[in-house]
Amino acid sequence: IKCWGVSRILGIFNERCILSTLDLSFNGISDDGVLAVTQFIHRAKSLHVLCLSGNNIGPDGFHCLGVALSDDNLLEELHLSGNNGRKEGASSLAQALRANRKLSKLFVGNCNFGEEGCRLLFCALSENSTLETLNIGGNDGGPTSMFSLSLSLNIKSTSLSSLDLSFNMIQGSGVQA
């Protein structure tokens, strides 16, 4: 449906909309389409689950989503796996996690965050008390990011009950953290 289709589809819904789940995964909406999605998030009064996996969303789109999440809307679950957020996108999400008190599930596997992006997200966990599920597999998080995860989990009791670190480059030194 690409980005222009997203704008048209979401324009149909108004403030009285009771849509609780929106799945736009694998539709090629890219960063431009994310702007329409974030505008919808602000006016949707019942949206709890948003799925945007596999949409070629880059750092700019992640930034828009981070700003939307910082507003503590009703969103409880966000799926962004298979996008291209890179370190900058992870940084935007980390900032949002520090402020957000609603999001409980975040799926960001295979978003090309790299070790620094993973580290930024793990550091944000020490300031977030609502995230229960984090899938950050396949992001090349290495020993340094695992050390940050260890610190974050030791600094504060966390609500995190499910953590997917699959397909990362943890190695021996990361396990020792």
C-alpha positions as CSV (number, residue, x, y, z in Angstrom):
1,I,0.0,0.0,0.0
2,K,3.1,2.2,0.3
3,C,3.1,5.6,2.1
4,W,0.3,7.3,0.1
5,G,-2.0,4.4,0.8
6,V,-1.4,4.5,4.5
7,S,-2.5,8.2,4.6
8,R,-5.7,7.4,2.7
9,I,-6.5,4.4,4.9
10,L,-5.8,6.1,8.2
11,G,-7.7,9.2,7.1
12,I,-10.9,7.2,7.1
13,F,-10.8,6.7,10.8
14,N,-11.8,9.6,13.1
15,E,-11.6,10.2,16.9
16,R,-14.6,7.9,17.5
17,C,-12.7,5.0,16.0
18,I,-12.4,2.0,18.3
19,L,-9.6,0.3,16.5
20,S,-7.4,-1.5,19.1
21,T,-4.9,-3.2,16.7
22,L,-3.4,-1.9,13.5
23,D,-1.2,-4.2,11.5
24,L,0.5,-2.6,8.5
25,S,3.5,-5.0,8.4
26,F,5.3,-5.6,5.1
27,N,3.5,-2.8,3.1
28,G,6.5,-0.7,2.1
29,I,5.3,2.4,4.0
30,S,8.9,3.6,4.7
31,D,9.7,6.8,6.7
32,D,7.1,8.9,4.8
33,G,4.2,6.5,5.8
34,V,5.3,6.6,9.4
35,L,4.4,10.3,9.6
36,A,0.7,9.4,8.8
37,V,0.8,6.5,11.3
38,T,2.1,8.8,14.1
39,Q,-0.6,11.4,13.4
40,F,-3.1,8.5,13.7
41,I,-1.6,7.4,17.0
42,H,-2.2,10.9,18.4
43,R,-5.9,11.0,17.5
44,A,-6.7,7.3,18.1
45,K,-8.3,6.8,21.4
46,S,-8.2,3.0,21.6
47,L,-5.1,1.9,19.7
48,H,-3.1,-0.6,21.8
49,V,-1.2,-2.6,19.3
50,L,0.8,-1.3,16.3
51,C,2.6,-3.6,13.9
52,L,4.9,-2.0,11.4
53,S,7.4,-4.8,10.8
54,G,9.2,-5.1,7.5
55,N,8.4,-1.7,6.1
56,N,11.8,-0.3,5.3
57,I,11.5,2.2,8.1
58,G,14.8,4.1,8.7
59,P,16.1,6.3,11.5
60,D,13.8,9.2,10.5
61,G,10.7,7.0,10.9
62,F,12.0,5.6,14.2
63,H,12.5,9.2,15.4
64,C,8.8,10.0,14.6
65,L,7.7,6.9,16.4
66,G,9.9,7.8,19.4
67,V,8.3,11.2,19.6
68,A,4.8,9.7,19.5
69,L,5.7,7.2,22.2
70,S,7.1,9.9,24.5
71,D,3.5,11.3,24.8
72,D,2.3,8.3,26.8
73,N,-0.5,7.4,24.4
74,L,-2.4,4.2,24.9
75,L,0.0,2.1,22.8
76,E,1.0,-1.0,24.8
77,E,2.7,-3.1,22.0
78,L,4.9,-2.1,19.1
79,H,6.3,-4.3,16.4
80,L,9.1,-2.9,14.3
81,S,11.2,-5.9,13.5
82,G,12.9,-6.2,10.1
83,N,13.3,-2.4,9.6
84,N,16.5,-0.4,9.2
85,G,16.5,1.8,12.3
86,R,20.3,1.7,12.9
87,K,21.9,3.3,15.9
88,E,20.0,6.5,15.4
89,G,16.6,4.7,15.5
90,A,17.6,2.8,18.6
91,S,18.5,6.1,20.2
92,S,15.1,7.6,19.4
93,L,13.4,4.5,20.9
94,A,15.6,4.7,24.0
95,Q,14.6,8.3,24.6
96,A,11.0,7.3,24.3
97,L,11.4,4.4,26.7
98,R,12.7,6.8,29.4
99,A,9.5,8.8,29.2
100,N,6.8,6.3,28.2
101,R,4.8,4.6,31.0
102,K,2.4,2.5,28.8
103,L,4.4,0.4,26.4
104,S,4.8,-3.2,27.7
105,K,6.0,-5.0,24.6
106,L,8.6,-3.9,22.1
107,F,9.7,-6.1,19.1
108,V,12.7,-4.6,17.4
109,G,14.6,-7.7,16.1
110,N,16.7,-7.3,13.0
111,C,16.7,-3.5,12.9
112,N,20.4,-3.1,12.3
113,F,21.0,-1.3,15.6
114,G,24.5,-2.6,16.1
115,E,26.2,-2.8,19.4
116,E,25.9,0.9,20.3
117,G,22.2,0.9,19.4
118,C,21.5,-2.1,21.6
119,R,23.6,-0.5,24.4
120,L,21.4,2.7,24.2
121,L,18.2,0.6,24.5
122,F,19.5,-1.5,27.4
123,C,20.6,1.7,29.3
124,A,17.0,3.0,28.9
125,L,15.6,0.0,30.7
126,S,16.9,1.3,34.0
127,E,14.5,4.2,33.7
128,N,11.5,2.3,32.4
129,S,9.1,0.3,34.7
130,T,6.5,-0.9,32.2
131,L,8.3,-2.8,29.5
132,E,7.7,-6.6,30.1
133,T,8.8,-8.0,26.7
134,L,11.8,-6.9,24.6
135,N,12.8,-8.7,21.4
136,I,16.1,-7.3,20.2
137,G,17.4,-10.4,18.5
138,G,19.6,-10.1,15.3
139,N,20.9,-6.6,16.0
140,D,24.6,-7.4,16.4
141,G,24.6,-6.5,20.1
142,G,28.0,-7.5,21.4
143,P,29.8,-7.7,24.8
144,T,29.6,-3.9,25.5
145,S,25.8,-3.8,25.1
146,M,25.5,-7.0,27.2
147,F,27.4,-5.2,30.0
148,S,24.9,-2.3,29.7
149,L,22.0,-4.8,30.0
150,S,23.6,-6.3,33.0
151,L,24.0,-2.9,34.7
152,S,20.5,-1.8,33.9
153,L,19.0,-5.0,35.3
154,N,21.1,-4.7,38.5
155,I,20.4,-1.0,39.1
156,K,16.7,-1.3,39.3
157,S,14.2,-4.0,39.6
158,T,12.6,-4.3,36.2
159,S,9.3,-5.5,34.9
160,L,11.0,-7.3,32.1
161,S,9.8,-10.9,31.9
162,S,10.7,-11.9,28.3
163,L,14.0,-11.0,26.6
164,D,15.0,-12.2,23.2
165,L,18.7,-11.8,22.5
166,S,18.9,-14.4,19.7
167,F,21.4,-13.9,16.8
168,N,23.5,-11.3,18.6
169,M,27.3,-11.4,18.9
170,I,27.4,-11.8,22.6
171,Q,30.5,-14.0,22.9
172,G,32.3,-15.1,26.1
173,S,33.0,-11.6,27.5
174,G,29.3,-10.6,27.0
175,V,28.2,-13.6,29.0
176,Q,30.5,-12.7,31.8
177,A,28.9,-9.3,32.2
